[in-house]
Amino acid sequence: MGSLNKMNFITRLSALCLRKKSNTQQRHQSSRRPAVPLGSRILTDPSKVFEHNMWDHMQWSQEEEEHAKEKAAENSLVKVQLEHQDKYEREASKYWNEFYKTHKNNFFKDRNWLLLEFPEILPEKMRERLKIEERPSEHMKINTTNSFSHKNEMFEEGEKYRKKNTGDDSTSVQGYVYNKKQSKSVADSPQGKISKEEVNVLESFPGSDATYRILEVGCGAGNSVFPILKVLCSTPGTFLYCCDFASGAVELVKSHSSYNSAWCSAFVHDVCDDALPYPFPDEILDVILLVFVLSTIHPDRMQQVVNRLVKLLKPGGMLLFRDYGRYDTAQLRFKKGHCLSENFYVRGDGTRVYFFTKEEVRNMFNLAGLTEVQNLVDRRLQVNRKKKVKMQRVWVQSKFQKPLLRSLNNPEETTKRHPYG
């Protein structure tokens, strides 16, 4: 009898191991998005390259690296004439408006991967509840599919949360939520950095009642906005700002059936113009999202833009970045005569794009006083299975954090301490 039990145990154990092995194989053979960071679908058998649309963590040979450098050097030989370069700079918003007028919201896919790679977008308690870091994107979709059908219910829940925690007459001053009496005392306080007149203004800004705020810069048609809102609309106390300098893009966001000013504010803004005010005060944001937007800005203006955005972050706030990397297929495909300056190009429709190295990204955000949390080069092999075409894609994905108040007393010291990471 003991021998029979032992045999049954071994049989069950063997079956369990086989199931685990089968599941592991299916994970790499399925179409679902793999684990983070940057995926885990590894190409180990070149003969199976056309079985999937994308392979992660690709390693380039020295020969491939040299070939890419040669291609970039070749297509950079002939520069766009200076007078035309000035035109592309002056009329940048016009070209992007024309882009969105032509393509509307049909060009880019929704970034459903966003919360997997950047769980910091959500408040910590929400992250723990959803366990985003451990769940595939399908699970996220299951949890959030019906979110928008409960808008009124969730908004009422948010209102109850706000009133319970801050009272009916709450407001927000410099990123902290106060009731009216508290905000008055802050304004009257000798240590207060805000006047009574400014308090009156702050009482009316969008999202003033929120305790967790996010800004997406360069929101386009909302391909990041709406995947985020699917979760935020069920998270009391959160608010999403999104801006773009193309008014046509902002209109597409506002006209979307899922847009609701109860937890989102979309507005037209040119981040290159420091004189333009934001519709909220400095140091109130928990997260700033820069996804494929900084590359559209002239390299000489990028540092100025980042410096200004950092002022909007709370101490401890996060800046999340993803953009084109050096020698991406998109860079190597440019023909001669499209190069504006080194690694900066203009497309046929007048829109522009820059291709970063992770060292450039690190230096730029460090000089703005931020501390590196993550800074990765994401190399993938994208495959067109129908045409049997392979494309080497390169992106840079980064997370940087604003130091806490103690470290901000001397920003110059912070910059000196982290000049190159």
N, C-alpha and C positions, 0 to 999 in steps of 0.2 A: 504493500500500500504506500509506504514511504517512497519507494522507487517510482511509483506511478505519479505521486504528487510532484516529485522532483522533475519528472519528464514534462508534466503539464506546465510547471513553472518555466522551464527552459523554452517550451513551445511559445508560451505567452510573451516571454522576453524577446525571443527571436522575431516574433510578429511585430512587437513594438519597435524594435530596431529597424525592421524593414519599412514600417510606416514612416518613421523619422527620416530614413534615407530617401524615401520616395518624395516626401514633402520638401526636403532640401533641394532635390533635383527639380521639382516643379517650380520652386521659387525662382530658380534661374532660367527656367524655360517659359515662365508665364509672362503675360503682358502687363501685370500690375507693377507699379513703381516700387523698386526695392528700398532697402533701409538707408537711412542717412548716417553720416554725412556723405553727400554726393553719390549715393547709390552703391550697389554691390553686385551689379551684373557684370561679371568679368569674362572677357573673351579668352578662353584657354585653348579652343580649337578653331583655328582660322577657317576651316572648311564650313563652320556653322555661322559665319559672320552675317549672313543674310536671314538668319532666323529671327532677329529682333531689329527694331528701328534704331536702338541706341545701346552702346556698350560703355561702361563706366571705367574710370581710372586707367585710361590708356597711357602707356609709356611710349615715348617717341625714341626712335633710334637716333644716333648722332647724324646719320645720313638724312633722315627726315627733318631734323632740326636745321641742318645746313641748307637743305632745299627750301624750307620755309623762309629763312633769312634772305636767300637769294631772290625769291619771288617778291618779297616785300621791298627789297632794295630796287628791284627792276621796276615795279609799278610806282615807285616814288621818284624816279628820275625826272619826270616832267611834272612841274608844279602848276596848279591853277593860277592864272594871272591875278595880281594883287587887287585890281579893281573888281574882279569877280568875287574874290575872297571877301572883300568889304561888303559886297552886296549880300552874300550868304549870311554874313554876321548880322547886318542890319535887318534883313527880312527873314530871319530864322523862324519867327512865329508864323509868318505867312506861308512858308513851305509846309510847316506841320499842320496848319489849318487846312491846306489843300489836301494833304495826306488823309486827314480824318474825314474830309468832305467826300473823298473818293472811296475810301475803304470802310468808313463808319466804324462799327465795332466787329467787323468780320475778319480783320487781318491777323490779330494776335489771339492766341488761345488763352482761356482763363488759367491763371497760375495756381492750380490746385495743389502744387507741390510746395507752395510758399510756407505754409504753417509747419510742414515737416522739416524743411531746412532752417526756418527761422521761427522756432517755437517762442522766442522772446517777444514776438509780436503780441502775444497774449499775456495777461496778468498771471503771476506765478500760480495762484490757486486754480485758475482755469486750466493751466498747463497740466497740473497734477491731476485734475479731474478727467481730462481727455486723454492724458498719457500720450501726447502727440509723438514724443520721441520714439515710442515703441510700437506705434500702430501704423499699418500701411494706409495709404491715402483712401482706399475704399472704405475703411472703418470710419474715417473722418466724414466721408460723404454720407454714410448711413446715419451718423449722429446729427448731421446738419441739413439733410435734405429738406426737412419740413420746417426749417427755422423761419422762413419768411411767411409761412402760412399762419404763424403765431405772433405777428408783429405787434398787434395791439396788446395782446396778453403780456408779451415780454417787456413792452414799454411801460405798462402799468407796474410790472414787477420792479423795473428799474426806478420808477418814481417812488415806490414804497421804500426801496433800499435807500434812495437819496434822502427821503424825509426822515427815515428812521435814524440814519447816521449823521445827518447834518441839519435837519430841521427844514420847515417849509420855506424859510427865508434865507437859504444858504447862498453863498457866492464863493468865488475862488480868487485868491490873491497870490501871485507869484508861484502858482502850482500847488497851493495848499487850499483846502476847502474850509471855509469859515461860514458861520451864520452872520447876519448883518451886523449884530452887536460886536462880534469878534473882529470883523473886517474894519469896523470903525476904530476899534482900539489899536489895531495894527497901523492904521493910517495916522493915528494920533501919537503913536509911540515914537520917541526920539530915534529908536533903532530902525524904525520902518523905512523902507526905501521907496515908499509909494505914497502919493498925495491923496487927499480926499477926492479930488476931481478924478484921479485915475481909478479909484475904487468904484466910483459911479459908472465909469466906462466899463470896468471889468465885470460888473454885475450883469451886463447884457451880451457879452461875447458868446458865440456858439460854443457849446460844450463846457460852459462855466461850472455846471453842476457835476461834471464827471470827476472821478478820482484817478482815472487811467486814460491817457490820451496818446494817440498815434497820428503821425503825419506821413502821408506818402507824397513825395515830390515827383512830379512828372507822371501823373496818374493815367494819362492817355484816356482810353475809352472805358477804363474801369476793370481791366483784367486782373488786377490785384485787389482792387476795392471790394468787389462783390464776393470773392472767396473769403476775404477777411470778415465782411459784414455777416456772412452766414453764421459765423460763430459769435461775433460781437453783439448781434442783436439779441442773443440770449444770455448776455453777460452784463448784469447791472453795473452801472458806474463807469462804463467804458465809452469812448467817443473817438471817431476817426475823422481826421481832416485829410483832404486830398486836393492837390492843386496841379495846374498845368498852365503853361503860358499860351497854349493854343485854346482859344475860347471855344472852338468847335468841339474839342475833346471834352471840356468841362460840361458843355451842353449835352453831349452823349451820356455822360455819367448821370446828370440830373434828370434826364428824360427816361432813364432805365426804370423798369417796373419795380425793381428792388431798392431803389434809392429812397431813403427816408431821412429827413432833416432831424429826426429825433435822436439819431445816433451817428449822423455823418454830415459833414459840411464840405462841399466842393466849391472851389473858388479859382478864379483866374489870377495867376501870379507869375512874374518873371523873377526867378531867384538870382539872376545876374544883376538886378537893380536893387542895390542896398537901400535906396531911398524909399522904396515901396514898403509900407507897413504890412505886417501880417494881421489877420483878424483876431489875434489873441496875443497875450503878453509873452515875453521871454521866460525861459526856464519853467515851462509847464508841461513839456512833452516827455513821455516815458520812452517813446520809440520814434525814430525817423527811418523811413524806408526809402532807399535810393536803388531802384532796380532798373537797369538799362536806361538811365537818364543822364548821369554825369558825362557819359561818353558823347552826348549831343552838344556839349558846351565846349567852347574854345579852350584849349589847354591853358592859355594864359589867364583865364578867368576862374578856373576850377578852385584854386586855393581860397580865393575871396568868397566864393559861394559856400564852400565847406565851413569856413570860419564863421560866416553869418548863421548857418544852420545850427552849428554847435551851441550858439547862444540860446537857441530855443529849447534845448534839452535840459531837463532837470539834472542836478548832480546824481550820478549813478545811472542816467538814461543811456539807452543803446542806439547806435547808428548801424543799420543793417544794409549791406551793399552787395550788389551782384551786377556785373557788367562784362563787356567783351574783353577777352584776353589777347595778348600779343600773339600774332600769327594764326589767329582763328581763320577758318576757311573764308569767312566773309571779307577779311582783310586781303587775303591772297588772291581773291577773285577780281579785285579792282583792276581796271585797265589803266594804262598810262594816261595822265592828264586829269585824274580825279584826286590826286594828292594835294592837300592844302598845306600841310607841314608834316614833320616826321610823325608817322603813325596816325595821322588825322586826315580823313577823306570826306569827299562829298559824293553822295549817291546821285543817280540820274534824276531823282525828283527834287533835288535841292536840299534834302536833309543831310545832316553830317554825323560822323561817327569816329570816335577815338578808340584805340586798342591798348589796354593797360597791361603793365606788369604788376605783380603783387608788391614789388619793392616800391613802385610809384604810389600805389594805393597806401601802403604803410606810411611812407614819408608824408603824404598829404594829410592823412588823418592824425598822425602824431604831431605835425606842426600846428594843427588846430587844437591840440591839447588833449586828444583822446588816447586811450590805452587799448592796445590790441588784445582782442579775445580770440579771434579766429581770422586767418588770412591764408586762403588756399587757392591754388590753381586747379581748376576743374577741367580736365582733359577727357573728352569723350569721342567716340567714333559714332557718327550719325550715318544711318544707312537708308538709302532709297531702294527698297527691296524690288520694286517694280522695274526700275531702270538699272538696277545693279550698280549703283553709284555709292562710293564711300567718301565721307567728308570728316576731316579732323576738326572738331569744335573745341574751342578754348574759351573758358570764362574765368573770371576772378570772383570769388565769394568771400566776404569778410564781415566781421562783427567787431565793432569798436565801442568802448564805453567811456562816458564822461566821468572823470574822477569825482569822488565825494568832496564836499565843501572844503574839508581840511587841505586837500591837495590843490584847490583852486585859488588859495590865497596868493600864490605866486605862479601865474600861468607860464611865465618865462622859464621858471625852474622846471616845470613839467615838460616844456618843449626841449630844454637842454637834456633832461634825463632820458627822453625817448626820441632822439632825432632820427634814428634809423630802426627803432624797435629794439 
